């Protein structure tokens, strides 16, 4: 029983890690997509 709980904890940790990586990459992608004019001067 403890082994099952241990495996569930590892799986939950991996899922949380992947979710964090996915969220960070999404934020970076949208940050590059919608850059404020201060960073990308059009003049």
C-alpha positions as CSV (number, residue, x, y, z in Angstrom):
1,X,0.0,0.0,0.0
2,X,2.8,2.4,0.9
3,X,4.5,1.5,-2.5
4,X,1.3,2.5,-4.3
5,X,1.1,5.8,-2.5
6,X,4.8,6.4,-3.3
7,X,4.3,5.8,-7.0
8,X,1.2,8.1,-7.0
9,X,3.3,10.9,-5.4
10,X,6.0,10.5,-8.0
11,X,3.5,10.5,-10.9
12,X,1.8,13.6,-9.4
13,X,5.2,15.3,-9.1
14,X,6.1,14.5,-12.7
15,X,2.7,15.8,-13.9
16,X,3.1,19.0,-11.9
17,X,6.6,19.5,-13.3
18,X,5.4,19.0,-16.9
19,X,2.5,21.4,-16.3
20,X,4.9,24.0,-15.0
21,X,7.2,23.6,-18.0
22,X,4.2,23.8,-20.4
23,X,2.9,26.9,-18.7
24,X,6.3,28.7,-18.7
25,X,6.8,27.9,-22.4
26,X,3.3,29.2,-23.2
27,X,4.0,32.4,-21.3
28,X,7.3,32.9,-23.2
29,X,5.6,32.1,-26.6
30,X,2.8,34.6,-26.0
31,X,5.4,37.1,-24.7
32,X,7.3,36.9,-28.0
33,X,4.0,37.0,-29.9
34,X,2.6,40.1,-28.2
35,X,5.7,42.1,-27.5
36,X,5.1,45.6,-26.2
37,X,6.2,48.4,-28.5
38,X,8.9,49.4,-26.0
39,X,10.8,46.2,-26.8
40,X,10.2,46.1,-30.5
41,X,10.5,49.7,-32.0
42,X,8.8,49.9,-35.4
43,X,10.4,53.2,-36.4
